[in-house]
């Protein structure tokens, strides 16, 4: 794996960072920096500071092939003092998911559920409940490499093995839409074929659209074409006056 290190600075809270290689950034609290190749913003968490002011972090881009054309990015999502070395999630640099503050929280929760990274299954139920609350199907992860990486971390926990309800519930937010997807007249996703992180196929079907926000889906089903075949059903969610989901019942498995 070839690695190149370049020094960059963040000015006025934002800087375009040029890949490839490891990027060392001098940043301010809650600043945002972006990767030039795909303009993906990365928000630096408040605890990525030292003495409340400035600290150094790394954005690591590792080449998995001999040339840049074969590269995939490995993106920092968790910056911790004192060593400032990030916990990283793998994704394709061309289609990387946007890491918002919610994604930062997601990474922390995943770590708590993964043996050897601060969790071993004990107390997992509470963390898992938080995790399912955080992930809303309005904003699914459509980056297949990243989804597979996150699912792999979840599956490292014996309590979340394939075929269990927690595995299916978690990964219902990590399905990738493949082939033709249909939409209603308001632009809400109506149906389509999906692929689960383990490669199994399935079908997504919207069952209820929001009345106040017809471009949003309030309930859906996703089939899982494994053995046995299962169906994940998301019942009606509750939204506030802005359309943000305020209550999302835990999906059921049949």
N, C-alpha and C positions, 0 to 999 in steps of 0.2 A: 504494500500500500504506500503510494507516494503521498507525502504531506508537504505543503509549502506554508510558511508562516509570513504574514504581512501585517504591519501595524496600521491601524486606522483609528481615527478619532471621531467622536460624535459631536457635532456642532448644533447648537440650538435644539438639542433633544432628538435630532434625526440625522442619519448618515446613510448614504448608499454604500454598501460593502461589496467589493468585487470578489467573486469566487475565482479561482479555486483556493483551497488550503485552509489553514487555521487562521482565523481573524481575531486579533487581540484588540479589544475596543476599550477606550476610556469613556465611561458613560456617567450620566447623572441619574439620580433616582427617578424611576418611572419613565425613563426616556424610551424612545422607540428607534430601532434601526431596521434597515431593510436589506435583503439580498438582491443584488443587481439583476441576476439572471431571470428571476421570476417575480421580483417586487413583492416578496412576502414580508409583511411586517412582523417583527418580534418585539413584544412588550417586555421590558425588564421589570421584574417584580420588585416591590419596595424593599424586600429583605436582601436584595442583591447590592446593598450599599454597605459602606463601612463608615461609622461615625455620622451617618445620615447624609453624606455628601457624595463622594466619588469613589469608584472602585474599578477594578479590571475584571473582565470576563472573557471567555473564549467562545467564539462560534466556530465549530469544527466542521470542515468539509473534507471528507476522506474519499479518495478515489479507489473504487473497487476494481478498476481495470487499469491497463497500462497507459491509456490515454484519457484525456478529458472527455472524449466522446462516450466513453464507457462509464462515466462517473455517476454516482448517486450521492446525494448529500446526507450528512448526518448532522442534525440540527440540535443545538443546545436549547433546552427548555427549562432547566432547573439550575440556578446559579447559587452556590453556597459558599459562605465564608467559613474557614479561613483559606482553604486551598483554591477557591474560585473555579474548581473544575466542574463542568456541567454534567448532569444526567442527560443522556441524549436519546432521541427517538429517531429512527431511520425513516427517510422518505425520499421520493424522487424529486430532484431539484427543479424539474420542469413543472411538476404538478403538486408541489408541497402544500400541505394544509396550512391555514392561517392559525398561528398560535396566539390566542387572545389570553386574557387573564383567566378565563374559564378553562382553557387548555392547560395553563400552568397548574391550576387546581386539580385538573384531571390527572396530570402527571404525578402529582403528589399522592393522590388517592391510589393510583395504580401501584406506586412504590409500596404503599402501606399494605397492599394485598399480595405482594410478591415476596416469596421466601428469600432471605439474604439481603433484602433491601429495606429493612425496617419493619417487615411483617412476616408472619409465618402462618397466617390463617386465623390465629387467635384474634378475636375482636373484629373479624372481617365482615360480619353481618352489618354492623353500624356503618363501616366505611363503604360497603357495597350499596347500602341504601342511599348514602350521600352521592355515590357515583351515578346511580340510576336517576337520581333527581337532577343532577347536573347536566346529563346528556339529554338533550331534547331532540326529537326526530325532525324538528323543523330545520336543524342544521346538522345533517349527518356528515360523517367523514367520508369523502368519496375518493380519498387517496388510498389505493389498494396496498402499496408497500407499507405505508404508515399504519393502516388498519391491521395488517397482518402482524406488524411488529408489536403493536399494543395488545392484540389478541394473544400473541405468543407469551407476553408477560403475564397476562391474566391466567393462561392455561398452565403456567408453571406452578400455580397453586393447586394442590390435589383436590381442594374443595370445589374448584371451578373447572373440572375436566369436561371434555366434550360430551354432550348429551344431557347434561344437567340443566335445570332451569336457569341458574345464574349465568352459565355460559351463553345460552341462547338469548337471554334478556340483554346482557351486556352487548353482545355482538349484533343485535338487531339494529344498533346505532352505527355499526361499522360495515354494513353491507355496501357493496359497490354495484351501482346500476350498470347493466350491460345490455347491449342491443337496443331495441326500440323502446322508448319510454313515452307514455301518453300523458297528456295534461288536460285539465278541464278548461272551460272558456276563460277562467280567471287566472290561469297559469299555474294552478296547483297540480302537483304530480298525482296523476290518477292511477296509474298502474305501470308495471314493467317487470322485466326479468332482472334478478339480482344474483350476485355471487357473494357467498359468505367468506370470511377470512380463511376458512379451512378448505376453500375451493368448491364446496357444495353449492348447487344451484337453488333457486327459489323464485317465488313470485310475490311481488308487492302489489297490494290492492288497497286503495283509499276507500274507506267505508262511510266516513262522515266528513263533510267540509264545514268549515266555520261559517256561521251565518253572518256574523259581524265582519269577518275577514275572509271572504270567499276564496282568496288566493292561498289560504292555509288549510292544512288537513288537521282535523281534530281527532280522528280515529283511523286505524289502519290494521291490516293483517299482512304478515310475511310468512310464507311457507319455508320450511327447511327440508330439502330433499336429501336427508341423510338416512340413517337406519337406526331407529324408525323415523318415518316422515313426521314432522311436527309443524304446528302452526303457532306463530307468535301473534297475539292479539293485543293491540294497544287500545284500551277503551277511551272514552271521551276525556279530553283534557279541559282545563279551565284557563281562560285568558283574561288579562286585565284590559283596561280601556285602550291600551296601546297595542294589544295583540300579543303581548308577551305571555308565555305559559307560566301560570302561577301554581298550578297543581297538575301533576302528571301521575295518574295511577300506575302502579307497577304492572307491566305487561304480564299476560297469562300465557301458559304453554299448554297446548293440547296435542 
